[in-house]
């Protein structure tokens, strides 16, 4: 059962990486194409600027997901090097729980934003509704919240948490 869960986790992390890299490459390609069209043909893709702004949001949240899965996010380790054993595990567990709660709060408000945009039915670009453009907010923060809540559960149950990167 553990091997199956590890395999599923590994595949999900691969999909996450593929989405991040492919989104970045698409953004880079459209931006270069837009610059080329504007400078040499005095034209451009009508929806490209809006798409690029939204894609930067997606890349930012997917980058945060990447950092959270590897435990490489921005953090402050004030005094943690002086702690050991149960006290260090307790502090880390508390930080993971607090981080999970913040992520879940942001996800909750992200769901509200998506529902509001869905009801308004406005278009972001190229017939793509705005709610589809911002759905990454609740999805990304829910995944991050689940990751940190899982780390919290592992720490309070006495398991060692591996801070090594999930994928190389």
LUMDOLUM-494252 format. One record per atom (N, C-alpha, C): residue number from 0; chain; x, y, z. Coordinates in Angstrom, 2 decimals. Layout:
BEGIN
{pt NUM,"A",{X,Y,Z}};
...
//
This chain:
BEGIN
{pt 0,"A",{0.82,-1.20,0.00}};
{pt 0,"A",{0.00,0.00,0.00}};
{pt 0,"A",{0.87,1.26,0.00}};
{pt 1,"A",{1.93,1.25,0.80}};
{pt 1,"A",{2.84,2.41,0.85}};
{pt 1,"A",{3.48,2.63,-0.51}};
{pt 2,"A",{3.89,1.56,-1.17}};
{pt 2,"A",{4.50,1.70,-2.50}};
{pt 2,"A",{3.53,2.30,-3.50}};
{pt 3,"A",{2.27,1.91,-3.43}};
{pt 3,"A",{1.26,2.47,-4.32}};
{pt 3,"A",{1.09,3.96,-4.07}};
{pt 4,"A",{1.01,4.36,-2.80}};
{pt 4,"A",{0.86,5.77,-2.46}};
{pt 4,"A",{2.09,6.58,-2.90}};
{pt 5,"A",{3.27,6.00,-2.72}};
{pt 5,"A",{4.49,6.70,-3.14}};
{pt 5,"A",{4.53,6.84,-4.66}};
{pt 6,"A",{4.07,5.82,-5.36}};
{pt 6,"A",{4.03,5.88,-6.82}};
{pt 6,"A",{3.03,6.94,-7.29}};
{pt 7,"A",{1.86,7.00,-6.66}};
{pt 7,"A",{0.86,8.01,-7.02}};
{pt 7,"A",{1.42,9.41,-6.75}};
{pt 8,"A",{2.05,9.57,-5.58}};
{pt 8,"A",{2.64,10.87,-5.23}};
{pt 8,"A",{3.70,11.28,-6.25}};
{pt 9,"A",{4.55,10.33,-6.63}};
{pt 9,"A",{5.61,10.61,-7.59}};
{pt 9,"A",{5.01,11.04,-8.94}};
{pt 10,"A",{3.98,10.35,-9.39}};
{pt 10,"A",{3.33,10.69,-10.67}};
{pt 10,"A",{2.68,12.08,-10.60}};
{pt 11,"A",{2.04,12.39,-9.49}};
{pt 11,"A",{1.44,13.72,-9.33}};
{pt 11,"A",{2.49,14.82,-9.34}};
{pt 12,"A",{3.64,14.55,-8.72}};
{pt 12,"A",{4.72,15.53,-8.72}};
{pt 12,"A",{5.29,15.70,-10.13}};
{pt 13,"A",{5.34,14.62,-10.89}};
{pt 13,"A",{5.79,14.71,-12.28}};
{pt 13,"A",{4.83,15.58,-13.10}};
{pt 14,"A",{3.52,15.37,-12.91}};
{pt 14,"A",{2.52,16.17,-13.63}};
{pt 14,"A",{2.67,17.64,-13.25}};
{pt 15,"A",{2.87,17.90,-11.97}};
{pt 15,"A",{3.07,19.27,-11.49}};
{pt 15,"A",{4.27,19.92,-12.18}};
{pt 16,"A",{5.36,19.19,-12.26}};
{pt 16,"A",{6.57,19.71,-12.89}};
{pt 16,"A",{6.34,19.96,-14.38}};
{pt 17,"A",{5.68,19.04,-15.04}};
{pt 17,"A",{5.41,19.19,-16.47}};
{pt 17,"A",{4.52,20.42,-16.71}};
{pt 18,"A",{3.50,20.61,-15.86}};
{pt 18,"A",{2.63,21.78,-16.00}};
{pt 18,"A",{3.40,23.08,-15.80}};
{pt 19,"A",{4.27,23.11,-14.81}};
{pt 19,"A",{5.05,24.32,-14.54}};
{pt 19,"A",{5.97,24.65,-15.71}};
{pt 20,"A",{6.71,23.66,-16.18}};
{pt 20,"A",{7.66,23.90,-17.26}};
{pt 20,"A",{6.94,24.24,-18.56}};
{pt 21,"A",{5.88,23.51,-18.88}};
{pt 21,"A",{5.16,23.78,-20.13}};
{pt 21,"A",{4.49,25.14,-20.10}};
{pt 22,"A",{3.92,25.54,-18.97}};
{pt 22,"A",{3.32,26.86,-18.86}};
{pt 22,"A",{4.37,27.94,-19.06}};
{pt 23,"A",{5.54,27.75,-18.45}};
{pt 23,"A",{6.62,28.72,-18.62}};
{pt 23,"A",{7.05,28.81,-20.08}};
{pt 24,"A",{7.18,27.67,-20.75}};
{pt 24,"A",{7.61,27.68,-22.15}};
{pt 24,"A",{6.56,28.32,-23.05}};
{pt 25,"A",{5.29,28.08,-22.77}};
{pt 25,"A",{4.21,28.71,-23.55}};
{pt 25,"A",{4.24,30.22,-23.35}};
{pt 26,"A",{4.40,30.65,-22.10}};
{pt 26,"A",{4.47,32.09,-21.81}};
{pt 26,"A",{5.66,32.72,-22.52}};
{pt 27,"A",{6.79,32.08,-22.44}};
{pt 27,"A",{7.99,32.60,-23.11}};
{pt 27,"A",{7.78,32.69,-24.62}};
{pt 28,"A",{7.20,31.66,-25.22}};
{pt 28,"A",{6.96,31.64,-26.66}};
{pt 28,"A",{6.00,32.74,-27.09}};
{pt 29,"A",{4.90,32.88,-26.37}};
{pt 29,"A",{3.92,33.91,-26.74}};
{pt 29,"A",{4.49,35.31,-26.54}};
{pt 30,"A",{5.26,35.50,-25.47}};
{pt 30,"A",{5.86,36.82,-25.23}};
{pt 30,"A",{6.85,37.18,-26.34}};
{pt 31,"A",{7.69,36.22,-26.73}};
{pt 31,"A",{8.65,36.47,-27.81}};
{pt 31,"A",{7.93,36.73,-29.13}};
{pt 32,"A",{6.91,35.93,-29.40}};
{pt 32,"A",{6.12,36.12,-30.62}};
{pt 32,"A",{5.45,37.49,-30.63}};
{pt 33,"A",{4.91,37.88,-29.50}};
{pt 33,"A",{4.24,39.18,-29.40}};
{pt 33,"A",{5.24,40.32,-29.65}};
{pt 34,"A",{6.43,40.21,-29.08}};
{pt 34,"A",{7.46,41.24,-29.30}};
{pt 34,"A",{7.85,41.28,-30.77}};
{pt 35,"A",{8.04,40.11,-31.36}};
{pt 35,"A",{8.41,40.02,-32.76}};
{pt 35,"A",{7.34,40.64,-33.66}};
{pt 36,"A",{6.08,40.28,-33.41}};
{pt 36,"A",{4.99,40.82,-34.23}};
{pt 36,"A",{4.85,42.33,-34.08}};
{pt 37,"A",{5.02,42.84,-32.88}};
{pt 37,"A",{4.89,44.29,-32.66}};
{pt 37,"A",{6.04,45.06,-33.30}};
{pt 38,"A",{7.25,44.54,-33.19}};
{pt 38,"A",{8.41,45.28,-33.70}};
{pt 38,"A",{8.57,45.19,-35.21}};
{pt 39,"A",{8.20,44.07,-35.82}};
{pt 39,"A",{8.47,43.90,-37.24}};
{pt 39,"A",{7.22,43.99,-38.13}};
{pt 40,"A",{6.04,43.80,-37.57}};
{pt 40,"A",{4.84,43.82,-38.39}};
{pt 40,"A",{3.77,44.79,-37.89}};
{pt 41,"A",{4.09,45.57,-36.86}};
{pt 41,"A",{3.13,46.51,-36.27}};
{pt 41,"A",{1.77,45.86,-36.00}};
{pt 42,"A",{1.80,44.65,-35.50}};
{pt 42,"A",{0.57,43.95,-35.13}};
{pt 42,"A",{0.86,43.12,-33.88}};
{pt 43,"A",{0.00,42.22,-33.58}};
{pt 43,"A",{0.20,41.35,-32.43}};
{pt 43,"A",{-1.01,40.48,-32.20}};
{pt 44,"A",{-0.92,39.63,-31.23}};
{pt 44,"A",{-2.04,38.77,-30.86}};
{pt 44,"A",{-2.91,39.56,-29.90}};
{pt 45,"A",{-4.18,39.67,-30.22}};
{pt 45,"A",{-5.08,40.53,-29.47}};
{pt 45,"A",{-5.16,40.16,-27.99}};
{pt 46,"A",{-5.24,38.89,-27.67}};
{pt 46,"A",{-5.43,38.44,-26.31}};
{pt 46,"A",{-4.13,38.11,-25.58}};
{pt 47,"A",{-2.99,38.29,-26.21}};
{pt 47,"A",{-1.71,37.85,-25.65}};
{pt 47,"A",{-1.36,38.54,-24.34}};
{pt 48,"A",{-1.57,39.84,-24.24}};
{pt 48,"A",{-1.19,40.56,-23.02}};
{pt 48,"A",{-1.99,40.07,-21.81}};
{pt 49,"A",{-3.29,39.90,-22.01}};
{pt 49,"A",{-4.13,39.40,-20.92}};
{pt 49,"A",{-3.73,37.97,-20.55}};
{pt 50,"A",{-3.50,37.14,-21.56}};
{pt 50,"A",{-3.07,35.77,-21.30}};
{pt 50,"A",{-1.77,35.74,-20.51}};
{pt 51,"A",{-0.82,36.58,-20.87}};
{pt 51,"A",{0.48,36.60,-20.19}};
{pt 51,"A",{0.33,37.02,-18.73}};
{pt 52,"A",{-0.52,37.98,-18.44}};
{pt 52,"A",{-0.74,38.38,-17.06}};
{pt 52,"A",{-1.33,37.23,-16.24}};
{pt 53,"A",{-2.29,36.55,-16.81}};
{pt 53,"A",{-2.91,35.42,-16.11}};
{pt 53,"A",{-1.92,34.26,-15.97}};
{pt 54,"A",{-1.13,34.04,-17.00}};
{pt 54,"A",{-0.15,32.95,-16.96}};
{pt 54,"A",{0.92,33.19,-15.90}};
{pt 55,"A",{1.26,34.45,-15.67}};
{pt 55,"A",{2.22,34.76,-14.61}};
{pt 55,"A",{1.65,34.38,-13.25}};
{pt 56,"A",{0.35,34.60,-13.04}};
{pt 56,"A",{-0.31,34.15,-11.82}};
{pt 56,"A",{-0.19,32.63,-11.68}};
{pt 57,"A",{-0.47,31.90,-12.75}};
{pt 57,"A",{-0.38,30.44,-12.73}};
{pt 57,"A",{1.04,29.98,-12.43}};
{pt 58,"A",{2.03,30.59,-13.08}};
{pt 58,"A",{3.42,30.22,-12.85}};
{pt 58,"A",{3.82,30.52,-11.41}};
{pt 59,"A",{3.38,31.64,-10.89}};
{pt 59,"A",{3.70,31.99,-9.50}};
{pt 59,"A",{3.15,30.97,-8.51}};
{pt 60,"A",{1.90,30.58,-8.69}};
{pt 60,"A",{1.31,29.61,-7.76}};
{pt 60,"A",{1.91,28.22,-7.97}};
{pt 61,"A",{2.17,27.85,-9.21}};
{pt 61,"A",{2.81,26.55,-9.45}};
{pt 61,"A",{4.25,26.55,-8.91}};
{pt 62,"A",{4.91,27.69,-8.97}};
{pt 62,"A",{6.24,27.80,-8.37}};
{pt 62,"A",{6.18,27.66,-6.86}};
{pt 63,"A",{5.14,28.23,-6.25}};
{pt 63,"A",{4.94,28.06,-4.80}};
{pt 63,"A",{4.67,26.60,-4.47}};
{pt 64,"A",{3.89,25.92,-5.31}};
{pt 64,"A",{3.66,24.49,-5.12}};
{pt 64,"A",{4.97,23.72,-5.20}};
{pt 65,"A",{5.79,24.08,-6.17}};
{pt 65,"A",{7.09,23.41,-6.32}};
{pt 65,"A",{7.95,23.62,-5.07}};
{pt 66,"A",{7.96,24.84,-4.56}};
{pt 66,"A",{8.75,25.12,-3.36}};
{pt 66,"A",{8.19,24.40,-2.14}};
{pt 67,"A",{6.87,24.31,-2.05}};
{pt 67,"A",{6.27,23.66,-0.88}};
{pt 67,"A",{6.51,22.16,-0.88}};
{pt 68,"A",{6.55,21.55,-2.04}};
{pt 68,"A",{6.76,20.10,-2.08}};
{pt 68,"A",{8.19,19.73,-1.70}};
{pt 69,"A",{9.11,20.64,-1.91}};
{pt 69,"A",{10.51,20.39,-1.58}};
{pt 69,"A",{10.92,21.04,-0.27}};
{pt 70,"A",{9.97,21.68,0.40}};
{pt 70,"A",{10.23,22.39,1.64}};
{pt 70,"A",{11.32,23.44,1.45}};
{pt 71,"A",{11.29,24.10,0.29}};
{pt 71,"A",{12.28,25.14,-0.04}};
{pt 71,"A",{11.66,26.53,-0.07}};
{pt 72,"A",{10.55,26.69,0.61}};
{pt 72,"A",{9.88,27.98,0.64}};
{pt 72,"A",{10.65,28.94,1.54}};
{pt 73,"A",{10.26,30.20,1.47}};
{pt 73,"A",{10.89,31.21,2.33}};
{pt 73,"A",{10.46,30.93,3.76}};
{pt 74,"A",{11.42,30.87,4.66}};
{pt 74,"A",{11.08,30.68,6.07}};
{pt 74,"A",{12.14,31.32,6.95}};
{pt 75,"A",{11.81,31.46,8.21}};
{pt 75,"A",{12.75,32.02,9.18}};
{pt 75,"A",{13.03,30.94,10.22}};
{pt 76,"A",{14.27,30.66,10.42}};
{pt 76,"A",{14.68,29.63,11.38}};
{pt 76,"A",{15.31,30.27,12.61}};
{pt 77,"A",{14.62,31.22,13.18}};
{pt 77,"A",{15.16,31.92,14.34}};
{pt 77,"A",{15.25,30.96,15.53}};
{pt 78,"A",{16.42,30.65,15.92}};
{pt 78,"A",{16.65,29.83,17.10}};
{pt 78,"A",{16.42,28.34,16.94}};
{pt 79,"A",{16.01,27.90,15.75}};
{pt 79,"A",{15.74,26.47,15.57}};
{pt 79,"A",{17.01,25.62,15.67}};
{pt 80,"A",{18.14,26.23,15.36}};
{pt 80,"A",{19.38,25.44,15.43}};
{pt 80,"A",{19.77,25.12,16.87}};
{pt 81,"A",{19.17,25.83,17.83}};
{pt 81,"A",{19.47,25.58,19.24}};
{pt 81,"A",{18.52,24.56,19.87}};
{pt 82,"A",{17.48,24.18,19.12}};
{pt 82,"A",{16.51,23.21,19.63}};
{pt 82,"A",{16.83,21.82,19.10}};
{pt 83,"A",{16.36,20.82,19.81}};
{pt 83,"A",{16.53,19.46,19.33}};
{pt 83,"A",{15.42,18.59,19.89}};
{pt 84,"A",{15.30,17.41,19.33}};
{pt 84,"A",{14.35,16.42,19.83}};
{pt 84,"A",{12.91,16.85,19.74}};
{pt 85,"A",{12.18,16.62,20.83}};
{pt 85,"A",{10.74,16.88,20.85}};
{pt 85,"A",{10.39,18.35,20.71}};
{pt 86,"A",{11.21,19.24,21.28}};
{pt 86,"A",{10.89,20.66,21.18}};
{pt 86,"A",{10.99,21.14,19.73}};
{pt 87,"A",{12.01,20.68,19.01}};
{pt 87,"A",{12.16,21.05,17.60}};
{pt 87,"A",{11.00,20.48,16.78}};
{pt 88,"A",{10.64,19.24,17.04}};
{pt 88,"A",{9.54,18.62,16.31}};
{pt 88,"A",{8.22,19.34,16.60}};
{pt 89,"A",{8.01,19.75,17.86}};
{pt 89,"A",{6.79,20.48,18.22}};
{pt 89,"A",{6.72,21.82,17.49}};
{pt 90,"A",{7.82,22.56,17.48}};
{pt 90,"A",{7.84,23.87,16.81}};
{pt 90,"A",{7.60,23.69,15.31}};
{pt 91,"A",{8.26,22.72,14.70}};
{pt 91,"A",{8.05,22.48,13.27}};
{pt 91,"A",{6.61,22.07,13.00}};
{pt 92,"A",{6.04,21.24,13.85}};
{pt 92,"A",{4.65,20.81,13.67}};
{pt 92,"A",{3.72,22.01,13.75}};
{pt 93,"A",{3.94,22.89,14.74}};
{pt 93,"A",{3.11,24.08,14.88}};
{pt 93,"A",{3.22,24.97,13.64}};
{pt 94,"A",{4.43,25.16,13.12}};
{pt 94,"A",{4.62,25.98,11.93}};
{pt 94,"A",{3.90,25.37,10.73}};
{pt 95,"A",{3.99,24.05,10.57}};
{pt 95,"A",{3.30,23.39,9.47}};
{pt 95,"A",{1.78,23.52,9.61}};
{pt 96,"A",{1.27,23.40,10.83}};
{pt 96,"A",{-0.17,23.55,11.04}};
{pt 96,"A",{-0.61,24.97,10.74}};
{pt 97,"A",{0.14,25.96,11.21}};
{pt 97,"A",{-0.18,27.36,10.96}};
{pt 97,"A",{-0.15,27.65,9.45}};
{pt 98,"A",{0.86,27.14,8.76}};
{pt 98,"A",{0.97,27.33,7.31}};
{pt 98,"A",{-0.20,26.69,6.60}};
{pt 99,"A",{-0.58,25.48,7.02}};
{pt 99,"A",{-1.73,24.80,6.41}};
{pt 99,"A",{-3.00,25.62,6.60}};
{pt 100,"A",{-3.20,26.16,7.79}};
{pt 100,"A",{-4.40,26.96,8.05}};
{pt 100,"A",{-4.45,28.20,7.17}};
{pt 101,"A",{-3.33,28.88,7.03}};
{pt 101,"A",{-3.27,30.06,6.16}};
{pt 101,"A",{-3.58,29.67,4.72}};
{pt 102,"A",{-3.01,28.56,4.25}};
{pt 102,"A",{-3.28,28.10,2.89}};
{pt 102,"A",{-4.75,27.78,2.70}};
{pt 103,"A",{-5.37,27.13,3.69}};
{pt 103,"A",{-6.79,26.80,3.58}};
{pt 103,"A",{-7.67,28.06,3.59}};
{pt 104,"A",{-7.27,29.06,4.35}};
{pt 104,"A",{-8.03,30.32,4.37}};
{pt 104,"A",{-7.95,30.99,3.00}};
{pt 105,"A",{-6.75,31.05,2.43}};
{pt 105,"A",{-6.60,31.64,1.09}};
{pt 105,"A",{-7.40,30.83,0.06}};
{pt 106,"A",{-7.37,29.50,0.18}};
{pt 106,"A",{-8.13,28.65,-0.74}};
{pt 106,"A",{-9.63,28.93,-0.61}};
{pt 107,"A",{-10.10,29.11,0.62}};
{pt 107,"A",{-11.52,29.40,0.85}};
{pt 107,"A",{-11.94,30.69,0.15}};
{pt 108,"A",{-11.15,31.73,0.32}};
{pt 108,"A",{-11.47,32.99,-0.34}};
{pt 108,"A",{-11.25,32.88,-1.86}};
{pt 109,"A",{-10.34,32.03,-2.27}};
{pt 109,"A",{-10.16,31.78,-3.71}};
{pt 109,"A",{-11.39,31.12,-4.31}};
{pt 110,"A",{-12.00,30.20,-3.56}};
{pt 110,"A",{-13.26,29.58,-4.03}};
{pt 110,"A",{-14.34,30.64,-4.16}};
{pt 111,"A",{-14.41,31.55,-3.20}};
{pt 111,"A",{-15.38,32.66,-3.29}};
{pt 111,"A",{-15.15,33.50,-4.53}};
{pt 112,"A",{-13.89,33.77,-4.84}};
{pt 112,"A",{-13.56,34.54,-6.05}};
{pt 112,"A",{-13.99,33.79,-7.30}};
{pt 113,"A",{-13.70,32.49,-7.36}};
{pt 113,"A",{-14.07,31.69,-8.53}};
{pt 113,"A",{-15.58,31.67,-8.71}};
{pt 114,"A",{-16.32,31.47,-7.62}};
{pt 114,"A",{-17.79,31.45,-7.70}};
{pt 114,"A",{-18.35,32.80,-8.14}};
{pt 115,"A",{-17.77,33.87,-7.63}};
{pt 115,"A",{-18.21,35.22,-8.01}};
{pt 115,"A",{-17.96,35.45,-9.51}};
{pt 116,"A",{-16.79,35.06,-9.98}};
{pt 116,"A",{-16.47,35.23,-11.40}};
{pt 116,"A",{-17.32,34.31,-12.28}};
{pt 117,"A",{-17.65,33.13,-11.77}};
{pt 117,"A",{-18.50,32.21,-12.51}};
{pt 117,"A",{-19.90,32.80,-12.70}};
{pt 118,"A",{-20.42,33.40,-11.64}};
{pt 118,"A",{-21.75,34.01,-11.72}};
{pt 118,"A",{-21.76,35.22,-12.64}};
{pt 119,"A",{-20.67,35.97,-12.65}};
{pt 119,"A",{-20.59,37.14,-13.51}};
{pt 119,"A",{-20.43,36.77,-14.98}};
{pt 120,"A",{-19.81,35.63,-15.24}};
{pt 120,"A",{-19.66,35.08,-16.60}};
{pt 120,"A",{-18.90,36.00,-17.55}};
{pt 121,"A",{-17.91,36.70,-17.04}};
{pt 121,"A",{-17.12,37.56,-17.91}};
{pt 121,"A",{-15.99,36.75,-18.56}};
{pt 122,"A",{-15.50,37.26,-19.68}};
{pt 122,"A",{-14.48,36.58,-20.47}};
{pt 122,"A",{-13.12,37.23,-20.21}};
{pt 123,"A",{-12.11,36.40,-19.96}};
{pt 123,"A",{-10.77,36.91,-19.71}};
{pt 123,"A",{-10.05,37.19,-21.03}};
{pt 124,"A",{-9.98,36.18,-21.89}};
{pt 124,"A",{-9.33,36.30,-23.19}};
{pt 124,"A",{-9.75,35.12,-24.05}};
{pt 125,"A",{-9.79,35.30,-25.33}};
{pt 125,"A",{-10.01,34.23,-26.31}};
{pt 125,"A",{-11.11,33.26,-25.89}};
{pt 126,"A",{-12.23,33.76,-25.46}};
{pt 126,"A",{-13.41,32.97,-25.04}};
{pt 126,"A",{-13.18,32.14,-23.79}};
{pt 127,"A",{-12.12,32.40,-23.03}};
{pt 127,"A",{-11.86,31.72,-21.76}};
{pt 127,"A",{-12.47,32.56,-20.65}};
{pt 128,"A",{-13.37,31.97,-19.86}};
{pt 128,"A",{-13.98,32.74,-18.76}};
{pt 128,"A",{-12.96,33.10,-17.68}};
{pt 129,"A",{-13.22,34.18,-16.99}};
{pt 129,"A",{-12.33,34.65,-15.93}};
{pt 129,"A",{-12.22,33.59,-14.83}};
{pt 130,"A",{-13.31,32.90,-14.50}};
{pt 130,"A",{-13.26,31.92,-13.42}};
{pt 130,"A",{-12.27,30.80,-13.71}};
{pt 131,"A",{-12.11,30.44,-14.98}};
{pt 131,"A",{-11.11,29.42,-15.33}};
{pt 131,"A",{-9.71,29.98,-15.11}};
{pt 132,"A",{-9.55,31.26,-15.37}};
{pt 132,"A",{-8.24,31.89,-15.21}};
{pt 132,"A",{-7.77,31.94,-13.77}};
{pt 133,"A",{-8.72,32.08,-12.83}};
{pt 133,"A",{-8.34,32.24,-11.42}};
{pt 133,"A",{-8.53,30.97,-10.60}};
{pt 134,"A",{-8.92,29.88,-11.23}};
{pt 134,"A",{-9.17,28.65,-10.48}};
{pt 134,"A",{-7.89,28.08,-9.88}};
{pt 135,"A",{-6.74,28.52,-10.37}};
{pt 135,"A",{-5.47,28.06,-9.82}};
{pt 135,"A",{-5.31,28.50,-8.37}};
{pt 136,"A",{-5.94,29.59,-7.97}};
{pt 136,"A",{-5.79,30.09,-6.60}};
{pt 136,"A",{-6.33,29.08,-5.58}};
{pt 137,"A",{-7.61,28.68,-5.65}};
{pt 137,"A",{-8.05,27.69,-4.66}};
{pt 137,"A",{-7.39,26.32,-4.84}};
{pt 138,"A",{-7.14,25.92,-6.07}};
{pt 138,"A",{-6.50,24.61,-6.29}};
{pt 138,"A",{-5.09,24.57,-5.70}};
{pt 139,"A",{-4.30,25.57,-6.03}};
{pt 139,"A",{-2.92,25.60,-5.56}};
{pt 139,"A",{-2.81,25.69,-4.05}};
{pt 140,"A",{-3.61,26.56,-3.46}};
{pt 140,"A",{-3.52,26.72,-2.01}};
{pt 140,"A",{-4.12,25.55,-1.25}};
{pt 141,"A",{-5.10,24.86,-1.85}};
{pt 141,"A",{-5.62,23.64,-1.22}};
{pt 141,"A",{-4.55,22.55,-1.21}};
{pt 142,"A",{-3.85,22.40,-2.32}};
{pt 142,"A",{-2.78,21.40,-2.40}};
{pt 142,"A",{-1.68,21.73,-1.40}};
{pt 143,"A",{-1.28,23.00,-1.34}};
{pt 143,"A",{-0.25,23.39,-0.38}};
{pt 143,"A",{-0.72,23.16,1.05}};
{pt 144,"A",{-1.97,23.50,1.34}};
{pt 144,"A",{-2.52,23.28,2.68}};
{pt 144,"A",{-2.51,21.81,3.05}};
{pt 145,"A",{-2.89,20.95,2.11}};
{pt 145,"A",{-2.87,19.52,2.37}};
{pt 145,"A",{-1.45,19.01,2.61}};
{pt 146,"A",{-0.49,19.54,1.87}};
{pt 146,"A",{0.90,19.13,2.07}};
{pt 146,"A",{1.38,19.49,3.48}};
{pt 147,"A",{1.10,20.72,3.90}};
{pt 147,"A",{1.56,21.13,5.21}};
{pt 147,"A",{0.79,20.46,6.33}};
{pt 148,"A",{-0.49,20.18,6.12}};
{pt 148,"A",{-1.25,19.46,7.13}};
{pt 148,"A",{-0.73,18.03,7.26}};
{pt 149,"A",{-0.36,17.42,6.13}};
{pt 149,"A",{0.24,16.08,6.17}};
{pt 149,"A",{1.56,16.10,6.93}};
{pt 150,"A",{2.37,17.12,6.71}};
{pt 150,"A",{3.63,17.24,7.46}};
{pt 150,"A",{3.35,17.40,8.95}};
{pt 151,"A",{2.33,18.17,9.29}};
{pt 151,"A",{1.95,18.34,10.69}};
{pt 151,"A",{1.58,17.00,11.31}};
{pt 152,"A",{0.73,16.23,10.63}};
{pt 152,"A",{0.31,14.93,11.15}};
{pt 152,"A",{1.51,14.00,11.31}};
{pt 153,"A",{2.39,13.99,10.33}};
{pt 153,"A",{3.57,13.13,10.43}};
{pt 153,"A",{4.45,13.51,11.62}};
{pt 154,"A",{4.63,14.80,11.82}};
{pt 154,"A",{5.49,15.25,12.92}};
{pt 154,"A",{4.88,14.95,14.29}};
{pt 155,"A",{3.58,15.19,14.46}};
{pt 155,"A",{3.01,14.94,15.78}};
{pt 155,"A",{2.86,13.44,16.07}};
{pt 156,"A",{2.87,12.63,15.02}};
{pt 156,"A",{2.78,11.18,15.24}};
{pt 156,"A",{4.16,10.56,15.42}};
{pt 157,"A",{5.20,11.39,15.40}};
{pt 157,"A",{6.55,10.89,15.69}};
{pt 157,"A",{7.34,10.44,14.48}};
{pt 158,"A",{6.83,10.62,13.29}};
{pt 158,"A",{7.56,10.21,12.09}};
{pt 158,"A",{8.57,11.28,11.70}};
{pt 159,"A",{9.64,10.83,11.12}};
{pt 159,"A",{10.64,11.76,10.60}};
{pt 159,"A",{10.13,12.31,9.27}};
{pt 160,"A",{10.33,13.61,9.06}};
{pt 160,"A",{9.94,14.25,7.83}};
{pt 160,"A",{11.20,14.51,7.03}};
{pt 161,"A",{11.21,14.00,5.81}};
{pt 161,"A",{12.36,14.17,4.94}};
{pt 161,"A",{12.27,15.53,4.24}};
{pt 162,"A",{13.25,16.38,4.47}};
{pt 162,"A",{13.27,17.71,3.86}};
{pt 162,"A",{14.00,17.72,2.53}};
{pt 163,"A",{14.31,16.56,2.02}};
{pt 163,"A",{15.01,16.47,0.75}};
{pt 163,"A",{14.03,16.70,-0.40}};
{pt 164,"A",{14.53,17.17,-1.55}};
{pt 164,"A",{13.64,17.40,-2.69}};
{pt 164,"A",{12.90,16.12,-3.10}};
{pt 165,"A",{11.64,16.30,-3.49}};
{pt 165,"A",{10.81,15.18,-3.89}};
{pt 165,"A",{11.20,14.60,-5.23}};
{pt 166,"A",{11.64,15.46,-6.14}};
{pt 166,"A",{12.06,15.02,-7.47}};
{pt 166,"A",{13.36,15.74,-7.82}};
{pt 167,"A",{14.25,15.04,-8.44}};
{pt 167,"A",{15.50,15.68,-8.89}};
{pt 167,"A",{15.48,15.87,-10.38}};
//
